Amino acid sequence: MISRQEILDYAREFAIGAHIVEKDYTLGWLLTGISNHPAFEANWIFKGGTCLKKAYFETYRFSEDLDFTILRQEQIDEDFLISSFKEILAWTSEKSGIEFPLDLIRFDIYENPRGTIAAEGRISYRGPLQQHEPLPRIRLDLTIDEILVLPTVRREVHHAYSDRLQEGMQINCYCFEEIFAEKMRALAERLRPRDLYDVVHMYRHVDDIEADQKLVHKTLQKKCEFKEITIPTVDLLERKPELEELKSEWENMLAHQLPVLPPFEQFWEVLPEVFEWLYQAVEKEVPASVPVAATDDVTWHPPAMGRVWNTPVPVETIRFAAANRLCVDLKYKDSHRLIEPYSLRRTRTGDLLLYAVKHETGQLRSYRIERIQGATVTKKPFVPRYAIELTASGPISAPLTSRKPDTSKQRMRKSLYKISRRAVSNSAPTFVFECPFCGRKFNRKTNNPRLRQHKDKNGYLCSGRSGFMVKVKY
């Protein structure tokens, strides 16, 4: 398990609570454990906002729950889920060092409003922060009544921490177009803050992902038909009675997941542009990149995964501002200026430069990272004048090693069952019995008091060769 200090370093870098970073760390390992369980690998499809965070965008809102579409209905079974997760958590604990109390695994099977069975799981954990009772928990939402329109994809899990597996960490999930369509459908049905945030954020990155607009539109149509709802439009959303609640709950539901919450209006005002792109196939205008300077090292690009940069000012906070189109109050050479961040580049001599535009004047400037004295993300939005290169998305650039993935997966699966059998066995209750003849105590994994032939405390054969022992404790 990584150290408490690494969690605190990331919390500083992302300007977010340490407990949220710890949960993000734990989510990465839990996803890997689920993905490598043979019963779940092809049958559990990762989706939702956490999927966007952990498989598509490194600079995104932190999320707390895991949402899956389950392809096999018989897996929505309490006994099956608890026994399988004992195996998964035992393997995950062995690999990561995170503690998962197996007796605290909970799965509730219920009938959802659509009349179909679903499940909600709760997994407790103790991570690097070593929090005491009550332990933090991860919630899992499992559904079987979602329509899958497009083929699933296997993506690298965004796990930027130092204990990332060399062979990679992957998960089977919705493709980008399917998540986009699903979020559009969800926005039309429930009009919640996180759906609005997700839709606009995905729209801003459709060019990075090279998303197929026609495929998103076609998928949305099929999902709305399946749910028997009207295909959403801006007019339809503006007339929904939930709009006022959407505005009032914007901060309550999102503020804790972000270093700085962008204004509601910034996202709501982008929606017409999203629908215009989606329904009329209007191509997005993509600004040109910041001009390359003669001193720039064109072979270097910022890492896709977030990291601790060990600089006076957290670089990841600036990347977050760029992803959310928020200006930064930059202190440089003992003076403040409001800037729009666009690009992080390295010179041929190894210096890191932040390319930004002064918001008031529109002047393009570069700033040496190590000379920045302060950087505060503001709530002042900006309309990009250049392509934002600080937050490249698409496939996470965590190259696999030369080890064969299939062989590694087989080793991991063998390890899974070897470890899980031992961990489940160790986690079983212990029954203590005492021989009524010699007083010797015996620990047993089952509640079986039958007395067998044995030796007493002095090594002599006990005269009590049959009958039953007395239970001392459970």
C-alpha positions in Angstrom: 0.0 0.0 0.0 1.2 3.5 -0.7 2.1 5.8 2.1 -0.2 8.3 3.8 2.2 11.0 2.6 1.6 10.1 -1.0 -2.2 10.6 -0.5 -1.5 13.9 1.1 0.8 15.0 -1.7 -1.9 14.2 -4.3 -4.5 16.0 -2.2 -2.3 19.1 -2.3 -1.6 18.7 -6.0 -5.3 18.4 -6.9 -6.5 20.8 -4.2 -9.1 18.3 -3.0 -9.7 16.5 0.3 -7.3 13.7 1.3 -10.2 11.3 2.0 -11.5 11.8 -1.6 -8.0 11.0 -3.0 -7.9 7.9 -0.8 -11.2 6.8 -2.2 -10.0 7.4 -5.8 -6.9 5.3 -5.0 -9.1 2.5 -3.6 -11.5 2.6 -6.6 -8.6 1.9 -9.0 -7.6 -1.2 -7.1 -11.2 -2.4 -6.7 -11.9 -2.0 -10.4 -8.8 -4.1 -11.1 -9.9 -6.8 -8.8 -13.4 -6.9 -10.4 -11.9 -6.9 -13.8 -9.6 -9.9 -13.1 -12.3 -12.1 -11.6 -13.3 -14.6 -14.3 -17.0 -14.4 -13.4 -17.1 -10.7 -13.9 -14.5 -9.8 -16.5 -16.9 -10.1 -19.5 -20.2 -9.8 -17.7 -19.8 -6.5 -15.7 -19.7 -3.4 -17.9 -18.3 -0.3 -16.2 -20.3 2.9 -16.9 -21.3 6.3 -15.4 -19.4 9.3 -14.1 -16.7 7.3 -12.3 -16.0 5.5 -15.6 -15.3 8.8 -17.2 -12.9 9.7 -14.4 -11.1 6.3 -14.2 -11.0 5.4 -17.9 -11.3 8.5 -20.1 -10.4 11.8 -18.5 -7.5 12.3 -16.0 -8.6 15.8 -15.1 -12.2 15.4 -14.1 -14.5 15.5 -11.1 -13.7 12.9 -8.5 -16.5 10.4 -8.1 -17.5 8.0 -5.3 -19.7 5.2 -6.7 -19.2 2.4 -9.2 -22.0 1.8 -11.7 -22.1 -1.5 -13.7 -24.5 -3.0 -16.2 -24.7 -6.8 -15.5 -25.2 -9.1 -18.5 -26.1 -12.2 -16.5 -29.2 -11.9 -14.4 -28.3 -14.8 -12.2 -25.4 -12.8 -10.8 -27.8 -10.4 -9.1 -27.9 -12.8 -6.1 -26.8 -11.9 -2.6 -25.0 -15.1 -1.8 -23.2 -15.1 -5.1 -22.1 -11.5 -4.8 -20.9 -11.8 -1.3 -18.9 -14.9 -1.9 -17.4 -13.6 -5.1 -16.4 -10.3 -3.5 -14.7 -12.1 -0.7 -12.4 -13.5 -3.4 -12.0 -10.2 -5.2 -11.2 -8.3 -2.0 -8.8 -10.9 -0.8 -6.8 -10.6 -4.0 -7.1 -6.8 -4.0 -5.9 -6.6 -0.4 -3.0 -8.9 -1.1 -1.9 -6.8 -4.1 -2.5 -3.4 -2.6 -2.3 -3.7 1.2 -5.7 -2.0 1.5 -7.8 -3.6 4.2 -11.3 -4.8 3.3 -13.2 -6.3 6.2 -14.9 -9.2 4.6 -17.6 -9.3 7.3 -18.7 -5.8 6.3 -19.5 -6.7 2.7 -23.2 -5.8 2.0 -25.4 -6.4 -1.0 -29.1 -5.5 -1.0 -31.3 -6.9 -3.8 -34.3 -4.8 -4.6 -36.9 -4.1 -7.3 -36.3 -0.8 -9.0 -39.0 1.5 -10.2 -39.0 -0.2 -13.6 -40.0 -3.5 -11.9 -36.6 -5.2 -12.5 -34.3 -6.5 -9.8 -31.2 -4.5 -9.1 -28.5 -4.5 -6.4 -26.7 -2.0 -4.3 -23.4 -3.0 -2.7 -21.3 -1.4 0.0 -17.6 -2.2 0.5 -15.8 -0.8 3.5 -12.1 -0.2 3.5 -9.1 1.1 5.5 -6.6 2.7 3.2 -3.4 4.7 3.6 -5.0 7.3 5.9 -5.8 4.5 8.3 -9.1 5.9 9.3 -10.8 4.3 12.3 -14.5 3.5 12.8 -16.7 4.2 11.0 -14.8 3.1 7.9 -15.3 4.8 4.6 -17.3 2.9 2.1 -17.7 2.5 -1.7 -21.1 2.0 -3.1 -21.8 -0.2 -6.1 -25.0 0.1 -8.3 -25.7 -3.0 -10.3 -28.5 -3.0 -13.0 -29.5 -5.6 -15.6 -32.2 -3.6 -17.5 -30.0 -1.2 -19.4 -29.8 -1.6 -23.2 -26.3 -2.0 -24.6 -26.2 -0.6 -28.1 -22.5 -0.5 -28.9 -19.6 -3.0 -28.3 -17.8 -2.6 -25.0 -14.2 -1.5 -24.8 -11.4 -2.5 -22.5 -9.7 0.7 -21.1 -6.7 1.4 -18.9 -7.7 2.4 -15.4 -6.5 5.8 -14.4 -4.4 4.9 -11.4 -1.6 7.5 -11.1 -0.2 6.2 -7.8 3.2 4.6 -7.3 1.9 1.0 -6.8 0.3 0.7 -10.2 0.8 -2.8 -11.6 3.5 -3.1 -14.2 1.3 -5.2 -16.5 -1.4 -2.5 -16.4 -4.8 -2.1 -14.8 -7.8 -2.5 -17.2 -11.6 -2.6 -17.0 -14.3 -3.5 -19.5 -16.5 -0.5 -20.0 -19.0 1.4 -22.1 -17.4 3.0 -25.2 -17.3 6.8 -25.2 -20.3 7.2 -27.6 -22.4 5.0 -25.4 -21.6 6.9 -22.2 -22.3 10.2 -24.0 -25.7 8.9 -25.1 -26.5 7.4 -21.7 -25.7 10.7 -20.0 -27.9 12.6 -22.4 -30.7 10.2 -21.7 -30.2 10.5 -18.0 -30.1 14.3 -18.2 -33.5 14.2 -20.0 -35.0 11.9 -17.3 -33.7 13.3 -14.1 -31.9 16.6 -14.8 -29.3 16.2 -12.1 -26.1 18.4 -11.7 -23.7 15.6 -12.3 -25.3 14.7 -15.6 -25.2 18.3 -16.9 -21.5 18.5 -15.8 -20.7 15.2 -17.5 -22.5 16.0 -20.8 -20.8 19.4 -21.2 -17.4 18.0 -20.2 -17.7 15.1 -22.8 -18.8 17.5 -25.5 -15.6 19.6 -24.9 -13.5 16.5 -25.5 -15.3 14.9 -28.5 -12.4 15.9 -30.7 -9.8 14.5 -28.4 -11.6 11.2 -28.3 -12.5 11.4 -32.0 -16.1 10.6 -31.1 -18.6 9.7 -33.8 -21.4 12.2 -33.7 -23.8 10.1 -35.7 -23.1 7.1 -33.5 -23.9 9.1 -30.4 -27.2 10.3 -32.0 -28.2 6.9 -33.1 -27.4 5.4 -29.7 -29.4 8.1 -27.9 -32.4 7.4 -30.1 -32.3 3.7 -29.2 -31.9 4.3 -25.5 -34.8 6.7 -25.5 -37.0 4.2 -27.4 -36.0 1.5 -24.8 -37.0 3.8 -21.9 -40.1 5.0 -23.8 -39.2 8.7 -23.3 -38.9 11.6 -25.7 -35.6 12.4 -27.3 -34.2 15.4 -25.3 -34.0 18.9 -26.7 -33.1 22.2 -25.1 -36.7 23.3 -25.0 -37.8 20.1 -23.3 -35.1 20.5 -20.6 -36.0 24.2 -20.1 -39.6 23.3 -19.4 -38.9 20.6 -16.9 -40.0 21.4 -13.3 -36.7 20.0 -12.0 -34.8 22.9 -13.5 -35.0 25.0 -10.4 -33.8 22.1 -8.2 -30.9 21.6 -10.7 -29.8 25.1 -10.1 -30.2 25.0 -6.3 -28.4 21.6 -6.0 -25.5 22.4 -8.3 -23.2 23.2 -5.5 -24.5 20.7 -3.0 -24.0 17.7 -5.3 -20.7 18.7 -7.0 -18.6 21.1 -4.9 -17.0 18.3 -2.8 -15.8 16.5 -6.0 -14.0 19.4 -7.5 -11.2 21.8 -6.4 -13.4 24.7 -7.6 -16.9 24.4 -8.8 -17.6 26.2 -12.1 -20.7 28.4 -12.2 -23.9 26.7 -13.2 -24.5 29.2 -16.0 -21.2 28.3 -17.6 -22.5 24.7 -18.2 -26.1 25.4 -18.9 -25.3 28.0 -21.6 -23.2 25.4 -23.5 -26.2 23.0 -23.8 -27.6 24.6 -27.0 -24.2 24.1 -28.7 -24.2 20.4 -27.6 -27.6 19.8 -29.1 -26.7 21.7 -32.2 -23.6 19.4 -32.7 -25.6 16.3 -31.8 -28.7 16.8 -34.0 -27.5 18.9 -36.9 -24.0 17.4 -37.3 -22.5 20.9 -37.0 -18.8 20.5 -36.7 -17.2 22.0 -33.6 -14.8 24.9 -34.2 -11.5 23.8 -32.9 -9.1 26.6 -32.1 -5.5 26.5 -33.3 -2.8 25.4 -30.9 -0.5 27.9 -29.3 2.4 28.5 -31.7 5.5 26.4 -31.1 8.5 28.4 -30.0 11.9 27.7 -31.3 13.0 26.6 -27.9 10.2 24.1 -27.3 11.0 20.4 -27.2 8.3 19.1 -29.6 9.0 15.5 -28.6 7.7 16.0 -25.1 4.1 15.9 -24.0 2.5 16.2 -20.5 1.7 12.8 -19.0 -2.0 11.8 -19.4 -2.2 10.7 -15.8 -2.2 13.2 -13.0 1.0 13.2 -11.0 2.7 15.0 -8.1 5.0 17.5 -9.9 7.0 18.6 -6.8 6.8 22.2 -7.9 6.1 25.3 -5.7 2.6 25.5 -7.2 0.5 22.4 -7.9 0.5 21.9 -11.7 -2.6 19.6 -11.6 -4.7 22.4 -10.2 -3.8 24.5 -13.2 -4.7 21.6 -15.5 -8.0 21.3 -13.8 -8.7 25.0 -14.4 -7.9 24.5 -18.1 -10.2 21.5 -18.4 -13.0 23.5 -16.9 -12.4 26.7 -18.8 -11.7 28.6 -15.6 -9.2 31.5 -15.3 -6.3 31.3 -12.8 -5.1 34.1 -10.6 -1.3 33.7 -11.2 1.3 35.3 -9.0 4.5 35.7 -11.0 7.4 38.1 -10.3 5.6 39.4 -7.2 2.5 40.6 -9.2 -0.9 39.0 -10.0 -2.4 38.5 -13.4 -5.6 36.7 -14.5 -4.7 34.1 -17.1 -6.3 31.5 -19.3 -4.1 28.4 -19.2 -3.6 26.5 -22.5 -0.5 24.5 -22.8 2.4 22.9 -20.7 5.6 22.5 -22.7 9.2 21.7 -22.0 12.1 23.5 -23.5 15.1 21.8 -25.0 17.0 22.7 -21.8 14.5 21.0 -19.6 12.5 23.9 -18.3 8.7 23.6 -17.9 6.7 26.4 -19.4 3.0 27.3 -18.9 1.6 29.0 -22.0 -1.3 31.2 -21.1 -3.2 34.3 -22.2 -3.8 37.3 -20.1 -7.6 37.4 -19.8 -8.0 41.2 -19.9 -5.6 42.0 -22.8 -5.5 38.7 -24.8 -1.7 38.7 -24.8 -0.1 35.3 -25.1 2.7 34.7 -22.5 4.8 31.9 -21.2 5.7 31.4 -17.5 8.4 29.2 -16.0 6.7 26.7 -13.7 9.4 26.9 -11.0 9.1 30.7 -10.9 5.3 30.7 -10.3 4.7 32.0 -6.8 1.0 31.2 -6.6 -1.9 29.9 -8.6 -5.5 30.1 -7.5 -8.3 28.7 -9.6 -11.1 31.3 -9.9 -14.8 31.0 -10.9 -14.2 33.3 -13.9 -14.9 31.3 -17.1 -13.2 31.9 -20.4 -13.9 31.0 -24.0 -10.8 29.3 -25.4 -8.8 31.3 -27.9 -6.4 28.4 -28.5 -6.7 24.6 -28.2 -6.4 23.5 -24.6 -3.5 21.1 -24.6 -3.1 20.8 -20.8 -5.7 18.0 -20.6 -5.2 15.6 -23.4 -7.7 12.8 -23.2 -8.2 9.6 -25.2 -6.3 6.4 -24.3 -4.4 6.9 -21.1 -0.7 6.7 -21.9 0.4 4.0 -19.5 2.3 1.7 -21.8 2.3 -2.0 -20.9 5.6 -3.7 -20.2 7.0 -6.5 -22.3 5.4 -9.1 -20.1 2.6 -11.0 -21.9 -0.8 -9.7 -20.7 -2.5 -13.1 -21.1 0.1 -14.9 -19.1 0.0 -12.2 -16.5 -3.7 -12.4 -16.2 -3.5 -16.2 -15.7 -1.0 -15.6 -12.9 -3.3 -13.0 -11.4 -6.3 -15.4 -11.6 -4.3 -18.2 -10.0 -3.2 -15.8 -7.4 -6.7 -14.6 -6.9 -8.1 -18.0 -6.0 -5.0 -19.1 -3.9 -5.2 -15.9 -1.9 -9.0 -15.7 -1.7 -9.3 -19.2 -0.4 -6.8 -18.4 2.3 -8.3 -15.1 3.1 -11.9 -16.3 3.2 -10.7 -19.2 5.4 -8.9 -16.8 7.7 -11.9 -14.5 7.8 -14.3 -17.4 9.0 -15.4 -17.4 12.6 -13.4 -19.4 15.2 -15.1 -21.7 17.6 -13.2 -22.6 20.8 -14.0 -25.9 22.5 -12.6 -27.5 25.7 -12.2 -31.1 26.4 -14.2 -32.0 29.6 -11.7 -34.7 30.6 -8.3 -33.0 30.2 -9.1 -29.3 29.8 -7.2 -28.9 26.5 -8.8 -26.2 24.2 -9.3 -26.6 20.4 -9.9 -23.9 17.8 -12.2 -25.0 15.0 -13.6 -23.2 11.9 -17.0 -25.0 12.2 -19.4 -25.3 15.1 -18.6 -29.0 15.6 -18.1 -30.1 19.2 -17.5 -33.8 18.6 -14.6 -35.0 20.6 -11.8 -36.9 18.7 -8.9 -38.9 20.0 -6.2 -36.5 21.2 -3.4 -35.9 23.6 -3.7 -33.8 26.8 -1.6 -30.8 27.7 1.3 -33.0 28.9 1.4 -35.1 25.7 -0.4 -38.2 27.1 -3.3 -39.8 25.4 -6.5 -38.4 26.9 -9.0 -40.8 28.3 -11.9 -39.0 26.7 -12.0 -40.7 23.3 -15.6 -40.1 22.5 -18.5 -37.7 23.3 -18.6 -34.0 22.9 -16.6 -31.0 24.0 -17.8 -27.8 25.8 -18.0 -24.6 23.7 -15.8 -21.9 25.4 -16.5 -19.0 23.0 -17.5 -18.0 19.5 
